[in-house]
Amino acid sequence: LPAGRFGRALELGCSIGVFTEQLAPRCGHLLALDFSAPAIALAERRVGGLENVELRRASFPDEAPAGRWDLIVCSEILYYLQPPELERAISWLRCQLSDGACAVAVSWRGEGRDEPFRGDEVHDRLARELAVWKTLDDRREGYRLDRFGGR
């Protein structure tokens, strides 16, 4: 992540809130989404007492929250989207980046079973379609992290 604090941050695919807990101290307000009710319940146990964190069961991109975001984290979520959903997600990210947001995408690079895409396929597409905002490309054996926009 870029240095400093973020006024409004959005974590897509927060799961049980492990990263949410680490990210919260750097955010004025952090909205963490996941489509899984059991995952949100476990995240509530972990971060429910943090005043600046809001947990919400929602599906991205169909239920993307309105408003402008300073930071958007897409961790281990984009390769699960079906092709039309991925197209809408990239379009939504493009609008957020145009408004000055920073977006971080991280994905596993291994072979999946049921996912429509591999992590590298999604990141290659992000790199092409959001190239004007690309500021970081970090590839490791097990994962890939790309950052767009930022300070």
DSSP file (Angstrom, degrees, kcal/mol; ACC not computed):
  #  RESIDUE AA STRUCTURE BP1 BP2  ACC     N-H-->O    O-->H-N    N-H-->O    O-->H-N    TCO  KAPPA ALPHA  PHI   PSI    X-CA   Y-CA   Z-CA
    1    1 A L              0   0    0      0, 0.0     3,-0.1     0, 0.0    70,-0.0   0.000 360.0 360.0 360.0 150.4    0.0    0.0    0.0
    2    2 A P        -     0   0    0      0, 0.0   148,-0.0     0, 0.0   100,-0.0  -0.303 360.0 -89.2 -62.0 158.6    1.1    3.6   -0.4
    3    3 A A  S    S+     0   0    0      2,-0.0   148,-0.1     0, 0.0     2,-0.1  -0.232  85.6  32.2 -65.8 158.2    2.3    5.3    2.7
    4    4 A G  S    S-     0   0    0     -3,-0.1     2,-0.2     2,-0.0    22,-0.0  -0.297  90.5 -48.7  95.2-174.6   -0.1    7.1    5.0
    5    5 A R        -     0   0    0     -2,-0.1     2,-0.4    22,-0.0    22,-0.2  -0.571  40.0-139.2 -98.7 161.4   -3.7    6.9    6.0
    6    6 A F  E     -a   27   0A   0     20,-2.8    22,-2.9    -2,-0.2    23,-0.4  -0.983   0.9-153.9-122.7 130.0   -6.8    6.4    3.9
    7    7 A G  E    S+     0   0A   0     -2,-0.4    22,-1.9     1,-0.3     2,-0.5   0.981  86.8  16.1 -65.3 -57.6  -10.1    8.3    4.6
    8    8 A R  E    S+a   29   0A   0     20,-0.2    62,-2.5    19,-0.1    63,-1.6  -0.972  75.1 179.2-123.7 119.0  -12.4    5.8    3.0
    9    9 A A  E     -ab  30  71A   0     20,-2.9    22,-2.7    -2,-0.5     2,-0.4  -0.913  12.1-159.8-121.7 148.2  -11.2    2.2    2.2
   10   10 A L  E     -ab  31  72A   0     61,-2.4    63,-2.8    -2,-0.4     2,-0.6  -0.993   1.0-163.9-128.3 123.5  -13.1   -0.7    0.7
   11   11 A E  E     -ab  32  73A   0     20,-2.7    22,-3.0    -2,-0.4     2,-0.6  -0.945   9.7-157.1-109.3 118.0  -12.0   -4.3    1.1
   12   12 A L  E    S+ab  33  74A   0     61,-3.2    63,-1.2    -2,-0.6    22,-0.1  -0.833  77.0  13.4 -96.5 124.1  -13.6   -6.6   -1.4
   13   13 A G  S    S+     0   0    0     20,-1.2    21,-0.3    -2,-0.6    -1,-0.2   0.948  70.4 171.2  79.3  53.0  -13.7  -10.3   -0.4
   14   14 A C    >   -     0   0    0     19,-3.1     3,-2.2    -3,-0.4     4,-0.3   0.661  12.9-177.0 -73.2 -15.9  -12.7   -9.8    3.3
   15   15 A S  T 3   -     0   0    0     18,-0.3    28,-0.3     1,-0.3    -1,-0.2  -0.315  69.8 -10.4  53.8-125.6  -13.4  -13.4    4.2
   16   16 A I  T 3  S-     0   0    0     26,-0.1    -1,-0.3    27,-0.1    30,-0.2   0.346 101.2-105.0 -91.2   7.3  -12.9  -13.9    8.0
   17   17 A G  S <> S+     0   0    0     -3,-2.2     4,-2.1    29,-0.1     5,-0.2   0.629  76.0 134.0  88.8  14.8  -11.3  -10.5    8.5
   18   18 A V  H  > S+     0   0    0     -4,-0.3     4,-1.1     2,-0.2     5,-0.1   0.966  84.9  33.9 -62.6 -52.7   -7.6  -11.3    8.9
   19   19 A F  H  > S+     0   0    0     -5,-0.3     4,-2.5     1,-0.2     5,-0.2   0.850 112.7  63.2 -71.2 -32.6   -6.4   -8.6    6.5
   20   20 A T  H  > S+     0   0    0     -6,-0.3     4,-2.3     1,-0.2    -1,-0.2   0.917 101.9  51.0 -54.4 -45.2   -9.3   -6.3    7.6
   21   21 A E  H  < S+     0   0    0     -4,-2.1    -1,-0.2     1,-0.2    -2,-0.2   0.861 112.7  45.6 -62.4 -37.4   -7.8   -6.3   11.1
   22   22 A Q  H  < S+     0   0    0     -4,-1.1    -1,-0.2     1,-0.2    -2,-0.2   0.834 116.3  45.3 -74.7 -33.4   -4.4   -5.3    9.7
   23   23 A L  H >< S+     0   0    0     -4,-2.5     3,-2.1     1,-0.2     4,-0.2   0.812  92.8  80.1 -80.2 -32.4   -5.7   -2.6    7.4
   24   24 A A  G >< S+     0   0    0     -4,-2.3     3,-2.0     1,-0.3    -1,-0.2   0.809  83.5  60.2 -50.8 -42.6   -8.1   -0.9    9.9
   25   25 A P  G 3  S+     0   0    0      0, 0.0    -1,-0.3     0, 0.0    -2,-0.1   0.723 104.6  52.0 -62.7 -17.4   -5.5    1.2   11.7
   26   26 A R  G <  S+     0   0    0     -3,-2.1   -20,-2.8    -4,-0.2     2,-0.4   0.348 101.9  76.8 -96.8   6.4   -4.6    2.9    8.5
   27   27 A C  E <   -a    6   0A   0     -3,-2.0   -20,-0.2   -22,-0.2     3,-0.2  -0.928  59.4-155.9-125.0 140.4   -8.2    3.9    7.6
   28   28 A G  E    S+     0   0A   0    -22,-2.9     2,-0.4    -2,-0.4   -20,-0.2   0.928  97.9   4.3 -69.2 -47.7  -10.7    6.5    8.8
   29   29 A H  E    S-a    8   0A   0    -22,-1.9   -20,-2.9   -23,-0.4     2,-0.5  -0.990  71.5-168.3-139.4 129.8  -13.5    4.2    7.6
   30   30 A L  E     -ac   9  53A   0     22,-3.2    24,-2.9    -2,-0.4     2,-0.6  -0.973   3.4-165.6-123.1 117.5  -13.1    0.7    6.3
   31   31 A L  E     -ac  10  54A   0    -22,-2.7   -20,-2.7    -2,-0.5     2,-0.5  -0.916  10.9-166.5-100.3 119.2  -16.0   -1.1    4.6
   32   32 A A  E     -ac  11  55A   0     22,-2.9    24,-2.2    -2,-0.6     2,-0.3  -0.936   5.6-167.8-113.0 124.2  -15.3   -4.8    4.3
   33   33 A L  E     +ac  12  56A   0    -22,-3.0   -19,-3.1    -2,-0.5   -20,-1.2  -0.824  15.4 162.4-113.3 147.5  -17.5   -6.9    2.0
   34   34 A D  E     - c   0  57A   0     22,-1.5    24,-1.6    -2,-0.3    25,-0.1  -0.945  34.2-140.8-154.8 148.4  -17.9  -10.6    1.5
   35   35 A F  S    S+     0   0    0     -2,-0.3     2,-0.6    22,-0.2    24,-0.1   0.643  80.9  89.2 -82.1 -13.5  -20.7  -12.6   -0.2
   36   36 A S     >  -     0   0    0      1,-0.2     4,-2.3    22,-0.1     5,-0.2  -0.754  60.8-160.3 -93.0 117.9  -20.4  -15.4    2.5
   37   37 A A  H  > S+     0   0    0     -2,-0.6     4,-2.3     1,-0.2    -1,-0.2   0.903  94.2  52.0 -61.8 -42.3  -22.6  -14.9    5.6
   38   38 A P  H  > S+     0   0    0      0, 0.0     4,-1.9     0, 0.0    -1,-0.2   0.896 109.7  50.0 -62.2 -37.2  -20.5  -17.4    7.6
   39   39 A A  H  > S+     0   0    0      2,-0.2     4,-2.6     1,-0.2    -2,-0.2   0.925 110.2  49.5 -65.1 -43.4  -17.3  -15.5    6.6
   40   40 A I  H  X S+     0   0    0     -4,-2.3     4,-2.3     1,-0.2    -1,-0.2   0.889 108.4  54.1 -62.2 -38.8  -18.9  -12.2    7.7
   41   41 A A  H  X S+     0   0    0     -4,-2.3     4,-1.3     2,-0.2    -1,-0.2   0.902 111.0  45.2 -62.7 -40.5  -19.9  -13.8   11.0
   42   42 A L  H  X S+     0   0    0     -4,-1.9     4,-1.4     2,-0.2    -2,-0.2   0.880 111.6  52.3 -70.1 -37.7  -16.3  -14.9   11.7
   43   43 A A  H  X S+     0   0    0     -4,-2.6     4,-3.2   -28,-0.3     5,-0.4   0.883 103.9  58.5 -63.5 -36.8  -15.0  -11.4   10.6
   44   44 A E  H  X S+     0   0    0     -4,-2.3     4,-1.9     1,-0.2    -1,-0.2   0.887 104.0  51.4 -60.0 -39.6  -17.5   -9.9   13.1
   45   45 A R  H  < S+     0   0    0     -4,-1.3    -1,-0.2     1,-0.2    -2,-0.2   0.864 116.2  41.5 -63.6 -35.4  -15.8  -11.8   15.9
   46   46 A R  H  < S+     0   0    0     -4,-1.4    -2,-0.2   -30,-0.2    -1,-0.2   0.903 136.0   9.7 -80.6 -43.7  -12.4  -10.6   14.8
   47   47 A V  H >< S+     0   0    0     -4,-3.2     3,-2.2    -5,-0.1     6,-0.2   0.339  89.6 109.6-123.5   5.2  -13.1   -6.9   14.0
   48   48 A G  T 3< S+     0   0    0     -4,-1.9    -3,-0.1    -5,-0.4    -1,-0.1   0.745  78.7  56.2 -58.2 -25.2  -16.6   -6.2   15.3
   49   49 A G  T 3  S+     0   0    0     -5,-0.2     2,-0.6    -4,-0.2    -1,-0.3   0.507  80.9 103.7 -86.0  -3.7  -15.3   -4.1   18.1
   50   50 A L    X   -     0   0    0     -3,-2.2     3,-1.4     1,-0.1    -3,-0.0  -0.699  62.1-152.2 -83.6 120.7  -13.4   -1.7   15.8
   51   51 A E  T 3  S+     0   0    0     -2,-0.6    -1,-0.1     1,-0.3    -3,-0.0   0.777  91.9  51.7 -64.1 -28.7  -15.3    1.6   15.5
   52   52 A N  T 3  S+     0   0    0    -23,-0.1   -22,-3.2   -25,-0.1     2,-0.5   0.400  94.3  87.6 -92.2   4.5  -14.0    2.4   12.0
   53   53 A V  E <   -c   30   0A   0     -3,-1.4     2,-0.5    -6,-0.2   -22,-0.2  -0.894  51.3-174.1-110.3 131.7  -14.8   -1.0   10.5
   54   54 A E  E     -c   31   0A   0    -24,-2.9   -22,-2.9    -2,-0.5     2,-0.4  -0.991   9.9-157.0-120.3 126.6  -18.1   -1.8    8.8
   55   55 A L  E     +c   32   0A   0     -2,-0.5     2,-0.4   -24,-0.2   -22,-0.2  -0.832  14.7 178.1-102.7 141.5  -18.8   -5.3    7.7
   56   56 A R  E     -c   33   0A   0    -24,-2.2   -22,-1.5    -2,-0.4     2,-0.7  -0.989  30.3-132.1-146.9 133.6  -21.4   -6.0    5.0
   57   57 A R  E     +c   34   0A   0     -2,-0.4     2,-0.3   -24,-0.2   -22,-0.2  -0.768  53.9 136.4 -81.4 118.4  -22.6   -9.2    3.2
   58   58 A A        -     0   0    0    -24,-1.6     2,-0.5    -2,-0.7   -22,-0.1  -0.985  50.9-121.7-160.7 155.2  -22.6   -8.2   -0.5
   59   59 A S     >  -     0   0    0     -2,-0.3     4,-3.5   -24,-0.1     5,-0.0  -0.904  39.9-110.1-106.3 128.9  -21.6   -9.6   -3.8
   60   60 A F  T  4 S+     0   0    0     -2,-0.5    29,-0.1     1,-0.2   -25,-0.1  -0.854  90.5   7.8-101.8 136.9  -19.1   -7.6   -6.0
   61   61 A P  T >4 S+     0   0    0      0, 0.0     3,-1.8     0, 0.0    -1,-0.2  -0.998 126.4  56.5 -93.3  -5.9  -19.5   -6.1   -8.5
   62   62 A D  T 34 S+     0   0    0      1,-0.3    -2,-0.2    -4,-0.0    23,-0.0   0.843 120.2  31.2 -57.8 -35.8  -23.3   -6.4   -8.5
   63   63 A E  T 3< S+     0   0    0     -4,-3.5    -1,-0.3     2,-0.0    -3,-0.1  -0.140  81.7 158.4-115.4  36.8  -23.6   -4.8   -5.0
   64   64 A A    <   -     0   0    0     -3,-1.8     2,-0.1     1,-0.1    -4,-0.0  -0.400  46.8-111.6 -60.0 131.7  -20.7   -2.5   -5.2
   65   65 A P        -     0   0    0      0, 0.0    -1,-0.1     0, 0.0    -2,-0.0  -0.359  29.9-114.7 -70.1 146.8  -21.2    0.3   -2.7
   66   66 A A        +     0   0    0     -3,-0.1     2,-0.1    -2,-0.1    -3,-0.0  -0.275  69.1  54.3 -72.5 162.3  -21.8    3.8   -4.0
   67   67 A G  S    S-     0   0    0      2,-0.0     2,-0.4    -2,-0.0    29,-0.0  -0.348  86.3 -59.5 107.0 175.4  -19.4    6.6   -3.4
   68   68 A R        -     0   0    0     -2,-0.1     2,-0.4    31,-0.0    28,-0.1  -0.786  45.4-157.0 -99.7 139.5  -15.8    7.5   -3.9
   69   69 A W        -     0   0    0     -2,-0.4   -60,-0.2     1,-0.1     3,-0.1  -0.927  18.6-159.0-120.0 141.5  -13.1    5.4   -2.3
   70   70 A D  S    S+     0   0    0    -62,-2.5    32,-1.9    -2,-0.4     2,-0.4   0.810  87.6  20.4 -82.2 -33.5   -9.5    6.4   -1.4
   71   71 A L  E     -bd   9 102A   0    -63,-1.6   -61,-2.4    30,-0.2     2,-0.4  -1.000  62.0-173.4-139.9 136.0   -8.4    2.7   -1.3
   72   72 A I  E     -bd  10 103A   0     30,-2.4    32,-2.9    -2,-0.4     2,-0.5  -0.996   8.0-164.2-128.7 125.0   -9.9   -0.4   -2.8
   73   73 A V  E     -bd  11 104A   0    -63,-2.8   -61,-3.2    -2,-0.4     2,-0.7  -0.948   6.4-173.9-112.9 123.1   -8.4   -3.8   -2.0
   74   74 A C  E     +bd  12 105A   0     30,-3.4    32,-2.3    -2,-0.5     2,-0.7  -0.861  15.3 176.6-114.1  92.3   -9.3   -6.8   -4.2
   75   75 A S  E     - d   0 106A   0    -63,-1.2    32,-0.2    -2,-0.7    30,-0.1  -0.876  65.0 -27.4-107.9 115.1   -7.7   -9.8   -2.4
   76   76 A E  S    S+     0   0    0     30,-3.1    -1,-0.2    -2,-0.7    31,-0.1   0.864 114.9  93.9  56.4  41.6   -8.3  -13.2   -3.8
   77   77 A I    >   +     0   0    0     29,-0.3     3,-1.7    -3,-0.2     4,-0.4   0.665  58.1  70.4-128.2 -37.7  -11.6  -12.3   -5.4
   78   78 A L  G >  S+     0   0    0      1,-0.3     3,-1.2    28,-0.2    11,-0.1   0.804  92.9  58.6 -65.8 -31.5  -11.3  -11.3   -9.0
   79   79 A Y  G 3  S+     0   0    0      1,-0.2    38,-1.6    37,-0.1    -1,-0.3   0.613  98.8  62.0 -75.0  -8.6  -10.5  -14.7  -10.5
   80   80 A Y  G <  S+     0   0    0     -3,-1.7    -1,-0.2    35,-0.2    -2,-0.2   0.628  84.0 101.3 -84.0 -15.1  -13.8  -16.1   -9.1
   81   81 A L  S <  S-     0   0    0     -3,-1.2    36,-0.0    -4,-0.4    -4,-0.0  -0.423  76.3-120.1 -75.1 143.3  -15.9  -13.7  -11.2
   82   82 A Q     >  -     0   0    0     -2,-0.1     4,-2.7     1,-0.1     3,-0.5  -0.414  39.9 -95.6 -71.8 158.5  -17.6  -14.9  -14.3
   83   83 A P  H  > S+     0   0    0      0, 0.0     4,-2.1     0, 0.0     5,-0.2   0.859 124.6  46.5 -49.6 -46.8  -16.5  -13.1  -17.5
   84   84 A P  H  > S+     0   0    0      0, 0.0     4,-2.0     0, 0.0     5,-0.1   0.896 113.9  49.5 -65.4 -35.3  -19.4  -10.5  -17.5
   85   85 A E  H  > S+     0   0    0     -3,-0.5     4,-2.6     2,-0.2     5,-0.2   0.904 109.2  51.7 -67.0 -40.6  -18.9   -9.8  -13.8
   86   86 A L  H  X S+     0   0    0     -4,-2.7     4,-2.5     2,-0.2     5,-0.2   0.906 108.1  52.5 -62.8 -40.0  -15.1   -9.3  -14.3
   87   87 A E  H  X S+     0   0    0     -4,-2.1     4,-2.1    -5,-0.3    -1,-0.2   0.927 111.9  45.3 -60.1 -45.3  -15.9   -6.8  -17.1
   88   88 A R  H  X S+     0   0    0     -4,-2.0     4,-2.5     2,-0.2    -2,-0.2   0.881 111.5  53.3 -65.9 -37.9  -18.2   -4.9  -14.8
   89   89 A A  H  X S+     0   0    0     -4,-2.6     4,-2.6     2,-0.2    -2,-0.2   0.920 109.9  47.0 -63.4 -43.8  -15.7   -5.0  -12.0
   90   90 A I  H  X S+     0   0    0     -4,-2.5     4,-2.5     2,-0.2    -1,-0.2   0.900 112.0  50.6 -66.3 -40.0  -12.9   -3.6  -14.2
   91   91 A S  H  X S+     0   0    0     -4,-2.1     4,-1.9    -5,-0.2    -2,-0.2   0.919 111.3  48.5 -62.0 -43.4  -15.2   -0.9  -15.4
   92   92 A W  H  X S+     0   0    0     -4,-2.5     4,-2.1     1,-0.2    -2,-0.2   0.918 111.8  49.2 -62.8 -44.3  -16.1    0.0  -11.8
   93   93 A L  H  X S+     0   0    0     -4,-2.6     4,-2.9     1,-0.2     5,-0.2   0.899 107.2  55.9 -62.1 -40.3  -12.4    0.1  -10.9
   94   94 A R  H  X S+     0   0    0     -4,-2.5     4,-2.3     1,-0.2    -1,-0.2   0.914 107.9  48.3 -58.2 -44.1  -11.7    2.3  -13.9
   95   95 A C  H  X S+     0   0    0     -4,-1.9     4,-1.1     2,-0.2    -1,-0.2   0.912 112.3  48.5 -63.0 -42.8  -14.3    4.8  -12.6
   96   96 A Q  H  <>S+     0   0    0     -4,-2.1     5,-2.2     1,-0.2     3,-0.3   0.905 111.7  49.0 -64.7 -41.9  -12.8    4.8   -9.1
   97   97 A L  H ><5S+     0   0    0     -4,-2.9     3,-1.8     1,-0.2    -1,-0.2   0.884 106.3  57.0 -65.2 -37.8   -9.3    5.2  -10.4
   98   98 A S  H 3<5S+     0   0    0     -4,-2.3    -1,-0.2     1,-0.3    -2,-0.2   0.806 105.0  53.1 -61.6 -28.5  -10.5    8.2  -12.5
   99   99 A D  T 3<5S-     0   0    0     -4,-1.1    -1,-0.3    -3,-0.3    -2,-0.2   0.343 131.3 -93.1 -89.4   6.1  -11.7    9.8   -9.3
  100  100 A G  T < 5S+     0   0    0     -3,-1.8    50,-0.2     1,-0.2    -3,-0.2   0.540  74.0 147.6 100.7   7.6   -8.3    9.4   -7.6
  101  101 A A      < -     0   0    0     -5,-2.2    49,-0.6    -6,-0.1     2,-0.4  -0.273  42.9-133.5 -71.4 160.6   -8.6    6.0   -5.8
  102  102 A C  E     -dE  71 149A   0    -32,-1.9   -30,-2.4    47,-0.2     2,-0.4  -0.967  22.9-164.6-108.3 132.1   -5.8    3.6   -5.3
  103  103 A A  E     -dE  72 148A   0     45,-2.7    45,-2.9    -2,-0.4     2,-0.5  -0.974   6.7-168.4-122.2 134.2   -6.6    0.0   -6.1
  104  104 A V  E     -dE  73 147A   0    -32,-2.9   -30,-3.4    -2,-0.4     2,-0.4  -0.984   4.0-172.1-120.9 127.6   -4.6   -3.0   -5.0
  105  105 A A  E     +dE  74 146A   0     41,-2.8    41,-2.6    -2,-0.5     2,-0.4  -0.978   4.7 178.5-119.8 131.6   -5.3   -6.5   -6.5
  106  106 A V  E     +dE  75 145A   0    -32,-2.3   -30,-3.1    -2,-0.4   -29,-0.3  -0.999   6.6 171.8-132.9 136.1   -3.6   -9.6   -5.1
  107  107 A S  E     - E   0 144A   0     37,-2.3    37,-2.3    -2,-0.4     2,-0.2  -0.993  35.8-107.9-145.1 148.4   -4.2  -13.1   -6.4
  108  108 A W  E     - E   0 143A   0     -2,-0.3    11,-0.6    35,-0.2    35,-0.3  -0.488  22.6-151.9 -69.0 144.0   -2.9  -16.6   -6.1
  109  109 A R        +     0   0    0     33,-2.0    34,-0.2    10,-0.2    11,-0.1   0.391  57.8 105.4-102.3   1.7   -1.0  -17.8   -9.1
  110  110 A G  S    S-     0   0    0     32,-0.4     2,-0.5     1,-0.1     9,-0.4  -0.061  81.7 -79.8 -78.0-179.7   -1.6  -21.5   -8.8
  111  111 A E        -     0   0    0      7,-0.1    -1,-0.1     8,-0.1     2,-0.1  -0.693  48.3-157.3 -83.2 125.7   -3.9  -23.8  -10.7
  112  112 A G        -     0   0    0     -2,-0.5     6,-0.0     1,-0.1    -1,-0.0  -0.374  14.6-145.0 -95.2 177.5   -7.5  -23.7   -9.6
  113  113 A R  S    S+     0   0    0     -2,-0.1    -1,-0.1     0, 0.0    -2,-0.0   0.794  90.1   6.5-106.9 -50.5  -10.3  -26.2  -10.0
  114  114 A D  S    S+     0   0    0      3,-0.0    -2,-0.0     0, 0.0     0, 0.0   0.445  91.5 118.3-118.1  -2.6  -13.5  -24.2  -10.5
  115  115 A E        -     0   0    0      1,-0.1   -35,-0.2     2,-0.1    -3,-0.1  -0.432  61.6-136.9 -70.6 139.6  -12.4  -20.6  -10.9
  116  116 A P  S    S+     0   0    0      0, 0.0     2,-0.3     0, 0.0   -36,-0.1   0.786  85.6  26.5 -65.2 -26.2  -13.3  -19.1  -14.3
  117  117 A F  S    S-     0   0    0    -38,-1.6     2,-0.3   -36,-0.0    -2,-0.1  -0.895  75.7-121.9-132.6 159.9   -9.8  -17.4  -14.5
  118  118 A R     >  -     0   0    0     -2,-0.3     4,-1.8     1,-0.1     3,-0.3  -0.714  37.3-110.7 -92.2 155.9   -6.3  -17.9  -13.2
  119  119 A G  H  > S+     0   0    0    -11,-0.6     4,-2.4    -9,-0.4     5,-0.2   0.897 117.5  52.0 -54.8 -45.1   -4.8  -15.1  -11.1
  120  120 A D  H  > S+     0   0    0      1,-0.2     4,-2.6     2,-0.2    -1,-0.2   0.858 105.5  55.8 -63.4 -34.6   -2.3  -14.1  -13.8
  121  121 A E  H  > S+     0   0    0     -3,-0.3     4,-1.9     2,-0.2    -1,-0.2   0.932 110.1  45.3 -62.0 -44.8   -5.0  -13.9  -16.4
  122  122 A V  H  X S+     0   0    0     -4,-1.8     4,-2.7     1,-0.2    -2,-0.2   0.930 114.6  47.5 -64.3 -45.8   -7.0  -11.4  -14.3
  123  123 A H  H  X S+     0   0    0     -4,-2.4     4,-2.7     1,-0.2    -2,-0.2   0.863 109.1  53.7 -68.1 -35.6   -3.9   -9.4  -13.5
  124  124 A D  H  X S+     0   0    0     -4,-2.6     4,-1.9    -5,-0.2    -1,-0.2   0.912 111.3  46.8 -62.1 -41.0   -2.8   -9.3  -17.2
  125  125 A R  H  X S+     0   0    0     -4,-1.9     4,-2.9    -5,-0.2     5,-0.3   0.927 111.8  49.5 -67.1 -44.2   -6.2   -8.0  -18.1
  126  126 A L  H  X S+     0   0    0     -4,-2.7     4,-2.6     1,-0.2    -2,-0.2   0.930 109.7  52.8 -57.3 -44.9   -6.1   -5.4  -15.3
  127  127 A A  H  < S+     0   0    0     -4,-2.7    -1,-0.2     1,-0.2    -2,-0.2   0.872 114.2  42.4 -61.0 -38.1   -2.6   -4.3  -16.5
  128  128 A R  H >< S+     0   0    0     -4,-1.9     3,-0.8    -5,-0.2    -2,-0.2   0.945 121.0  38.4 -71.2 -49.5   -3.9   -3.8  -20.1
  129  129 A E  H 3< S+     0   0    0     -4,-2.9    -2,-0.2     1,-0.2    -3,-0.2   0.707 127.4  33.3 -81.8 -20.7   -7.1   -2.1  -19.3
  130  130 A L  T >X S+     0   0    0     -4,-2.6     3,-1.9    -5,-0.3     4,-0.5   0.030  78.5 128.9-119.1  25.4   -5.9    0.0  -16.4
  131  131 A A  G X4  +     0   0    0     -3,-0.8     3,-1.1     1,-0.3    -1,-0.1   0.798  63.2  64.2 -55.3 -36.3   -2.4    0.6  -17.7
  132  132 A V  G 34 S+     0   0    0      1,-0.3    -1,-0.3    -4,-0.2    -2,-0.1   0.756 110.4  39.1 -63.1 -23.2   -2.5    4.4  -17.3
  133  133 A W  G <4 S+     0   0    0     -3,-1.9    16,-3.9    -6,-0.1    -1,-0.3   0.445  83.3 126.2-104.0  -2.1   -2.8    4.0  -13.5
  134  134 A K  E <<  +F  148   0A   0     -3,-1.1    14,-0.3    -4,-0.5     3,-0.1  -0.391  18.8 157.2 -68.5 126.9   -0.4    1.0  -12.9
  135  135 A T  E     +     0   0A   0     12,-3.0     2,-0.3     1,-0.3    13,-0.2   0.493  59.4  32.1-125.2 -11.0    2.2    1.8  -10.3
  136  136 A L  E     -F  147   0A   0     11,-1.5    11,-1.9     2,-0.0     2,-0.4  -0.976  45.6-178.8-154.5 137.0    3.4   -1.6   -9.0
  137  137 A D  E     +F  146   0A   0     -2,-0.3     2,-0.6     9,-0.2     9,-0.2  -0.920  14.4 173.3-134.5 106.2    3.8   -5.1  -10.4
  138  138 A D  E     -F  145   0A   0      7,-3.2     7,-2.9    -2,-0.4     2,-0.5  -0.951   5.4-177.4-121.3 112.7    5.1   -7.6   -7.8
  139  139 A R  E     +F  144   0A   0     -2,-0.6     2,-0.3     5,-0.2     5,-0.2  -0.938   5.7 169.4-116.4 128.0    5.2  -11.2   -8.8
  140  140 A R        -     0   0    0      3,-2.9   -31,-0.0    -2,-0.5    -2,-0.0  -0.749  50.1 -95.8-123.0 173.1    6.2  -14.0   -6.6
  141  141 A E  S    S+     0   0    0     -2,-0.3   -32,-0.1     1,-0.2     3,-0.1   0.915 121.7  29.0 -57.9 -44.0    6.0  -17.8   -7.0
  142  142 A G  S    S+     0   0    0      1,-0.1   -33,-2.0   -34,-0.1   -32,-0.4   0.666 125.7  17.8 -96.0 -16.8    2.7  -18.1   -5.1
  143  143 A Y  E     -E  108   0A   0    -35,-0.3    -3,-2.9   -34,-0.2     2,-0.4  -0.953  54.6-142.3-150.4 167.3    1.0  -14.7   -5.7
  144  144 A R  E     -EF 107 139A   0    -37,-2.3   -37,-2.3    -2,-0.3     2,-0.4  -0.999  13.8-168.9-134.4 136.9    0.9  -11.6   -7.8
  145  145 A L  E     -EF 106 138A   0     -7,-2.9    -7,-3.2    -2,-0.4     2,-0.4  -0.994   5.3-179.9-128.9 128.0    0.1   -8.1   -6.5
  146  146 A D  E     -EF 105 137A   0    -41,-2.6   -41,-2.8    -2,-0.4     2,-0.4  -0.979   9.4-158.8-126.2 141.5   -0.6   -5.1   -8.7
  147  147 A R  E     -EF 104 136A   0    -11,-1.9   -12,-3.0    -2,-0.4   -11,-1.5  -0.952   4.9-167.7-120.9 141.6   -1.3   -1.5   -7.6
  148  148 A F  E     -EF 103 134A   0    -45,-2.9   -45,-2.7    -2,-0.4   -14,-0.3  -0.984  56.0 -13.9-128.6 137.5   -3.1    1.1   -9.6
  149  149 A G  E    S+E  102   0A   0    -16,-3.9   -47,-0.2    -2,-0.4     2,-0.2  -0.310  73.4 133.4  70.0-155.8   -3.2    4.8   -8.8
  150  150 A G              0   0    0    -49,-0.6    -1,-0.1   -50,-0.2   -79,-0.0  -0.593 360.0 360.0 106.3-170.2   -2.2    6.0   -5.4
  151  151 A R              0   0    0     -2,-0.2    -1,-0.2  -148,-0.1    -2,-0.0   0.423 360.0 360.0-102.0 360.0   -0.1    8.8   -4.2
